[in-house]
Amino acid sequence: MRRNIVILGAVLIALAAIVAFNWPGQDRKGEEVKASAGSSQAMETAPKQGALAPSFELASIDGATNYKVGGKRDKALIINFWASWCGPCDMEAPDLIKLYDKYKDRLDLYAVNETKYDTVRGAKDFVKEKELTFPVLMDKTGKVGDDYKVYSYPISFIVDRDGVVRHRIEGVQPIADWENMLKDVL
């Protein structure tokens, strides 16, 4: 009986904490979210359509350049999460190259290797084999993949110049579908 009361108390405390940290107007740490200038409510930052793309900064595969995402941009952006061992990622690579070559004057493409679940050598071999010309970034800790709620590969996000996610794309898509989705941001 006493054990049941202790378990019930722990469950109630856990529920109270969940409600407190997910209350509207609070961020994950329980701190108040401030409204941005010119709006009555802060825009949600989440990896879903209509929300601000979560900010991050990652190094390129050669370690020479850091790339940042978050906020307004000069060009629209595709963020593509992939791994070298992923068969669908292998199938998707030629279409991403075609899209980048066609739209690179109006579109950035960041291929984020989920290095926490891959190897640097595997990623470098993939990039060399596929002759990728767009920036390849290394998510060595997996934090960016976690922030974007990436649970399978490939997953891509189309982000407009205001930093807002316009499309979450799971799996391989025909190039015609990519072109149709890109119309929204180009």
C-alpha positions in Angstrom: 0.0 0.0 0.0 2.7 2.5 1.0 4.7 1.6 -2.2 1.6 2.4 -4.3 1.3 5.8 -2.7 4.9 6.6 -3.4 4.6 5.5 -7.0 1.4 7.6 -7.4 3.1 10.6 -5.9 6.1 10.2 -8.3 3.7 10.0 -11.3 1.8 13.1 -10.2 5.1 15.1 -9.8 6.3 13.9 -13.2 2.9 15.0 -14.8 3.2 18.4 -13.0 6.7 18.9 -14.4 5.6 18.0 -17.9 2.7 20.4 -17.8 4.9 23.2 -16.3 7.6 22.8 -19.0 5.1 22.5 -21.9 2.8 25.3 -20.9 2.1 27.8 -23.7 4.5 30.7 -23.6 7.3 28.6 -22.1 10.3 27.0 -23.8 11.7 23.6 -23.0 13.7 25.0 -20.0 10.5 26.6 -18.5 11.7 30.1 -19.5 9.2 32.6 -20.8 9.3 33.0 -24.6 9.4 36.6 -25.6 7.3 37.8 -28.6 9.3 39.1 -31.5 9.1 42.7 -32.5 6.0 43.5 -34.6 4.1 40.3 -33.6 1.8 39.6 -30.7 3.2 36.1 -30.3 6.6 34.5 -30.9 6.7 32.1 -33.8 7.3 28.5 -32.8 10.7 27.1 -33.6 10.2 23.5 -34.7 11.0 21.2 -37.6 7.5 21.4 -39.0 5.8 23.2 -41.8 5.1 26.9 -40.9 7.5 27.1 -38.0 11.0 28.6 -37.8 13.8 26.2 -38.7 15.8 25.4 -35.6 19.1 27.2 -35.6 22.4 25.4 -35.8 26.0 25.8 -36.8 28.0 22.9 -38.2 31.5 22.4 -39.7 31.9 21.2 -43.3 33.2 17.8 -44.0 36.7 19.2 -44.5 36.4 21.2 -41.2 37.4 24.4 -43.1 34.0 26.2 -43.0 31.2 26.6 -40.6 27.7 26.9 -41.9 24.8 28.5 -40.0 21.1 28.1 -40.2 18.6 30.2 -38.4 16.7 33.4 -39.2 16.5 35.3 -42.5 18.7 34.2 -45.4 19.7 35.5 -48.9 18.6 32.2 -50.5 16.0 29.5 -49.8 17.6 26.3 -48.3 17.3 22.6 -48.5 18.6 20.8 -45.4 19.1 17.1 -46.2 19.9 14.6 -43.4 21.6 11.5 -44.7 24.0 8.7 -43.8 26.5 6.9 -46.1 25.0 3.4 -45.3 21.5 4.6 -46.3 20.3 3.0 -49.6 17.6 5.6 -50.2 20.2 8.4 -49.6 22.3 6.8 -52.3 19.3 6.8 -54.7 18.4 10.4 -53.8 21.9 11.9 -54.3 21.8 12.3 -58.2 18.5 14.2 -57.9 19.9 16.5 -55.2 22.9 17.2 -57.4 20.6 18.1 -60.4 18.5 20.4 -58.2 21.5 22.2 -56.7 23.1 22.6 -60.2 19.9 24.0 -61.6 19.0 26.4 -58.7 22.2 27.2 -56.9 21.9 30.9 -57.7 18.6 31.0 -55.7 19.0 28.0 -53.4 21.5 26.6 -50.9 21.6 22.9 -50.1 23.3 21.7 -46.9 23.7 17.9 -46.8 23.9 17.1 -43.0 25.7 13.8 -42.4 24.4 12.2 -39.2 28.0 11.3 -38.2 26.9 10.1 -34.8 25.3 7.1 -36.6 27.8 7.0 -39.4 31.6 7.3 -39.9 33.6 10.2 -41.2 35.4 7.8 -43.6 32.0 6.5 -44.8 30.8 10.1 -45.4 33.9 11.1 -47.2 33.8 8.1 -49.4 30.1 8.7 -50.2 30.8 12.4 -51.1 33.8 11.4 -53.3 31.8 8.6 -55.1 28.8 10.8 -55.7 30.8 13.9 -56.6 28.7 16.1 -54.3 29.4 19.8 -55.0 27.1 21.3 -52.4 28.2 21.8 -48.7 28.3 18.6 -46.6 28.1 19.3 -42.9 29.0 16.9 -40.1 26.5 16.4 -37.2 29.0 14.5 -35.0 26.9 14.7 -31.8 23.6 14.1 -33.4 22.1 17.2 -31.7 21.0 18.9 -35.0 19.3 15.6 -36.1 17.6 15.5 -32.7 16.5 19.1 -33.0 15.0 18.4 -36.4 13.4 15.1 -35.1 15.2 13.0 -37.7 14.5 9.3 -37.0 15.1 7.8 -40.5 17.0 8.8 -43.6 16.8 10.7 -45.8 14.8 13.5 -44.4 14.9 17.0 -45.9 13.5 20.4 -45.1 12.8 23.2 -47.5 13.3 26.5 -45.7 12.3 29.9 -47.2 14.3 33.1 -47.0 12.5 34.1 -43.8 13.9 31.0 -42.1 10.5 29.2 -42.1 10.1 25.5 -42.8 7.9 25.1 -45.9 8.2 21.4 -46.3 9.3 18.3 -44.4 10.2 15.6 -46.9 10.6 12.0 -45.6 12.2 9.5 -48.0 13.1 9.7 -51.6 10.9 11.9 -53.8 10.6 12.2 -57.6 12.5 15.2 -59.0 9.2 16.6 -60.3 7.8 16.7 -56.7 11.0 18.5 -55.5 10.5 21.1 -58.3 6.9 21.6 -57.4 7.7 22.1 -53.7 10.6 24.5 -54.5 8.2 26.7 -56.4 6.9 27.9 -53.0 10.3 29.4 -52.0 12.2 30.3 -55.2 
